[in-house]
C-alpha cells in the first residue's frame, strides 16, 4: 500500500492510498476512522477523480458521521463502565 495524497481538512485527516488496483480513501478523527475503497477501473481520471468525489457535500456527511460514531462509542463505553 502506498500513499498517493494527503488532503488538508480542518476537522479530520484525509489520506488517499493505492493498493491492488483500488484507491483507499481514509478519514481519521482522533480514534475514529472511516475508509472507502474505489476501484481504479471505475474512475476515468485516476486520483484526480477521487479528488472530485471528495466534494463539500460528501465531506460534510463524513463529518456528521464522525459525530454519530463518537456518540455511539461514548454510549457503549458508559454502558460498559457504569
MARKE-636027 format. One record per atom (N, C-alpha, C): atom name; residue in three letters; x, y, z. Coordinates in steps of 0.2 Angstrom, whole numbers. Layout:
BEGIN
- CA / ALA / X / Y / Z
...
END
This chain:
BEGIN
- N / UNK / 4 / -6 / 0
- CA / UNK / 0 / 0 / 0
- C / UNK / 5 / 6 / 0
- N / UNK / 3 / 11 / -5
- CA / UNK / 7 / 17 / -5
- C / UNK / 2 / 23 / -4
- N / UNK / 5 / 28 / -1
- CA / UNK / 1 / 34 / 0
- C / UNK / 2 / 38 / -6
- N / UNK / -4 / 40 / -9
- CA / UNK / -4 / 44 / -15
- C / UNK / -5 / 51 / -14
- N / UNK / -9 / 53 / -9
- CA / UNK / -10 / 60 / -7
- C / UNK / -13 / 61 / 0
- N / UNK / -11 / 66 / 3
- CA / UNK / -14 / 68 / 9
- C / UNK / -18 / 75 / 8
- N / UNK / -24 / 76 / 10
- CA / UNK / -28 / 82 / 9
- C / UNK / -29 / 85 / 15
- N / UNK / -28 / 92 / 16
- CA / UNK / -29 / 96 / 22
- C / UNK / -37 / 96 / 23
- N / UNK / -39 / 96 / 29
- CA / UNK / -46 / 97 / 31
- C / UNK / -46 / 99 / 38
- N / UNK / -50 / 104 / 40
- CA / UNK / -49 / 107 / 47
- C / UNK / -52 / 102 / 52
- N / UNK / -56 / 97 / 51
- CA / UNK / -59 / 93 / 56
- C / UNK / -56 / 86 / 56
- N / UNK / -53 / 83 / 51
- CA / UNK / -50 / 77 / 51
- C / UNK / -45 / 76 / 45
- N / UNK / -41 / 71 / 46
- CA / UNK / -36 / 69 / 41
- C / UNK / -38 / 65 / 36
- N / UNK / -36 / 67 / 29
- CA / UNK / -38 / 63 / 24
- C / UNK / -32 / 60 / 20
- N / UNK / -32 / 54 / 19
- CA / UNK / -26 / 50 / 16
- C / UNK / -29 / 46 / 10
- N / UNK / -26 / 47 / 4
- CA / UNK / -28 / 43 / -1
- C / UNK / -22 / 38 / -3
- N / UNK / -24 / 32 / -3
- CA / UNK / -18 / 26 / -4
- C / UNK / -20 / 22 / -10
- N / UNK / -16 / 19 / -13
- CA / UNK / -17 / 14 / -19
- C / UNK / -14 / 8 / -17
- N / UNK / -19 / 2 / -18
- CA / UNK / -17 / -4 / -17
- C / UNK / -21 / -9 / -21
- N / UNK / -18 / -14 / -24
- CA / UNK / -22 / -19 / -28
- C / UNK / -28 / -16 / -33
- N / UNK / -25 / -11 / -36
- CA / UNK / -30 / -8 / -41
- C / UNK / -36 / -5 / -38
- N / UNK / -35 / -2 / -32
- CA / UNK / -40 / 2 / -29
- C / UNK / -37 / 8 / -26
- N / UNK / -41 / 13 / -25
- CA / UNK / -39 / 19 / -21
- C / UNK / -43 / 18 / -15
- N / UNK / -39 / 19 / -9
- CA / UNK / -42 / 18 / -2
- C / UNK / -42 / 25 / 0
- N / UNK / -48 / 28 / 2
- CA / UNK / -48 / 35 / 5
- C / UNK / -50 / 34 / 12
- N / UNK / -45 / 36 / 16
- CA / UNK / -46 / 35 / 24
- C / UNK / -46 / 42 / 27
- N / UNK / -52 / 43 / 31
- CA / UNK / -53 / 49 / 35
- C / UNK / -52 / 47 / 42
- N / UNK / -48 / 51 / 46
- CA / UNK / -46 / 49 / 53
- C / UNK / -48 / 56 / 57
- N / UNK / -51 / 54 / 63
- CA / UNK / -53 / 60 / 68
- C / UNK / -52 / 57 / 75
- N / UNK / -46 / 58 / 78
- CA / UNK / -44 / 55 / 84
- C / UNK / -44 / 47 / 84
- N / UNK / -48 / 44 / 88
- CA / UNK / -48 / 37 / 87
- C / UNK / -53 / 34 / 82
- N / UNK / -56 / 38 / 79
- CA / UNK / -61 / 36 / 74
- C / UNK / -59 / 36 / 67
- N / UNK / -61 / 31 / 63
- CA / UNK / -59 / 31 / 56
- C / UNK / -64 / 29 / 51
- N / UNK / -64 / 32 / 45
- CA / UNK / -69 / 30 / 40
- C / UNK / -65 / 28 / 34
- N / UNK / -66 / 23 / 31
- CA / UNK / -62 / 20 / 25
- C / UNK / -67 / 19 / 19
- N / UNK / -65 / 21 / 13
- CA / UNK / -69 / 20 / 7
- C / UNK / -64 / 17 / 2
- N / UNK / -66 / 12 / -2
- CA / UNK / -62 / 9 / -7
- C / UNK / -66 / 10 / -14
- N / UNK / -62 / 13 / -18
- CA / UNK / -64 / 14 / -25
- C / UNK / -60 / 11 / -30
- N / UNK / -63 / 6 / -34
- CA / UNK / -59 / 3 / -39
- C / UNK / -56 / 8 / -44
- N / UNK / -50 / 7 / -46
- CA / UNK / -47 / 12 / -51
- C / UNK / -51 / 11 / -58
- N / UNK / -53 / 6 / -60
- CA / UNK / -56 / 5 / -66
- C / UNK / -63 / 9 / -66
- N / UNK / -66 / 11 / -61
- CA / UNK / -72 / 14 / -61
- C / UNK / -71 / 22 / -62
- N / UNK / -65 / 24 / -62
- CA / UNK / -63 / 31 / -62
- C / UNK / -60 / 33 / -69
- N / UNK / -62 / 38 / -72
- CA / UNK / -59 / 40 / -78
- C / UNK / -52 / 44 / -78
- N / UNK / -51 / 47 / -73
- CA / UNK / -45 / 51 / -72
- C / UNK / -41 / 50 / -66
- N / UNK / -40 / 43 / -64
- CA / UNK / -36 / 41 / -59
- C / UNK / -38 / 45 / -52
- N / UNK / -32 / 47 / -49
- CA / UNK / -33 / 50 / -42
- C / UNK / -37 / 57 / -43
- N / UNK / -36 / 60 / -48
- CA / UNK / -40 / 66 / -49
- C / UNK / -47 / 65 / -49
- N / UNK / -50 / 59 / -51
- CA / UNK / -57 / 58 / -50
- C / UNK / -59 / 57 / -43
- N / UNK / -54 / 54 / -39
- CA / UNK / -55 / 54 / -31
- C / UNK / -56 / 61 / -28
- N / UNK / -52 / 65 / -30
- CA / UNK / -52 / 72 / -28
- C / UNK / -59 / 75 / -29
- N / UNK / -62 / 73 / -35
- CA / UNK / -69 / 76 / -37
- C / UNK / -74 / 73 / -33
- N / UNK / -73 / 66 / -31
- CA / UNK / -78 / 63 / -27
- C / UNK / -78 / 66 / -20
- N / UNK / -73 / 69 / -17
- CA / UNK / -72 / 72 / -11
- C / UNK / -74 / 79 / -11
- N / UNK / -80 / 80 / -13
- CA / UNK / -83 / 87 / -13
- C / UNK / -86 / 89 / -6
- N / UNK / -88 / 95 / -6
- CA / UNK / -90 / 98 / 1
- C / UNK / -96 / 94 / 3
- N / UNK / -101 / 92 / -1
- CA / UNK / -107 / 88 / 1
- C / UNK / -105 / 82 / 5
- N / UNK / -100 / 78 / 1
- CA / UNK / -98 / 72 / 4
- C / UNK / -94 / 73 / 11
- N / UNK / -90 / 78 / 11
- CA / UNK / -86 / 79 / 17
- C / UNK / -90 / 81 / 23
- N / UNK / -95 / 85 / 21
- CA / UNK / -100 / 87 / 27
- C / UNK / -103 / 81 / 30
- N / UNK / -105 / 76 / 26
- CA / UNK / -108 / 70 / 28
- C / UNK / -103 / 65 / 32
- N / UNK / -97 / 65 / 30
- CA / UNK / -92 / 62 / 33
- C / UNK / -91 / 65 / 40
- N / UNK / -91 / 72 / 41
- CA / UNK / -90 / 75 / 47
- C / UNK / -96 / 73 / 52
- N / UNK / -102 / 73 / 49
- CA / UNK / -108 / 71 / 53
- C / UNK / -108 / 64 / 55
- N / UNK / -105 / 60 / 51
- CA / UNK / -104 / 53 / 53
- C / UNK / -99 / 52 / 59
- N / UNK / -94 / 56 / 59
- CA / UNK / -89 / 56 / 64
- C / UNK / -93 / 58 / 71
- N / UNK / -97 / 63 / 70
- CA / UNK / -101 / 65 / 77
- C / UNK / -105 / 59 / 79
- N / UNK / -109 / 55 / 74
- CA / UNK / -113 / 50 / 76
- C / UNK / -109 / 44 / 79
- N / UNK / -103 / 43 / 76
- CA / UNK / -99 / 37 / 78
- C / UNK / -96 / 39 / 85
- N / UNK / -94 / 45 / 87
- CA / UNK / -92 / 47 / 93
- C / UNK / -97 / 46 / 98
- N / UNK / -103 / 48 / 97
- CA / UNK / -109 / 47 / 102
- C / UNK / -110 / 40 / 103
- N / UNK / -110 / 36 / 98
- CA / UNK / -111 / 29 / 98
- C / UNK / -106 / 25 / 103
- N / UNK / -100 / 27 / 102
- CA / UNK / -94 / 24 / 106
- C / UNK / -95 / 27 / 113
- N / UNK / -97 / 33 / 114
- CA / UNK / -97 / 36 / 121
- C / UNK / -103 / 32 / 125
- N / UNK / -109 / 31 / 121
- CA / UNK / -114 / 27 / 124
- C / UNK / -112 / 20 / 126
- N / UNK / -109 / 17 / 122
- CA / UNK / -107 / 10 / 123
- C / UNK / -102 / 10 / 129
- N / UNK / -97 / 15 / 129
- CA / UNK / -92 / 15 / 134
- C / UNK / -95 / 16 / 141
- N / UNK / -100 / 20 / 141
- CA / UNK / -104 / 21 / 148
- C / UNK / -108 / 15 / 150
- N / UNK / -111 / 12 / 145
- CA / UNK / -115 / 6 / 147
- C / UNK / -110 / 0 / 150
- N / UNK / -104 / 0 / 147
- CA / UNK / -99 / -5 / 149
- C / UNK / -96 / -3 / 156
- N / UNK / -95 / 3 / 157
- CA / UNK / -91 / 5 / 163
- C / UNK / -95 / 8 / 169
- N / UNK / -102 / 9 / 168
- CA / UNK / -106 / 11 / 173
- C / UNK / -112 / 7 / 174
END
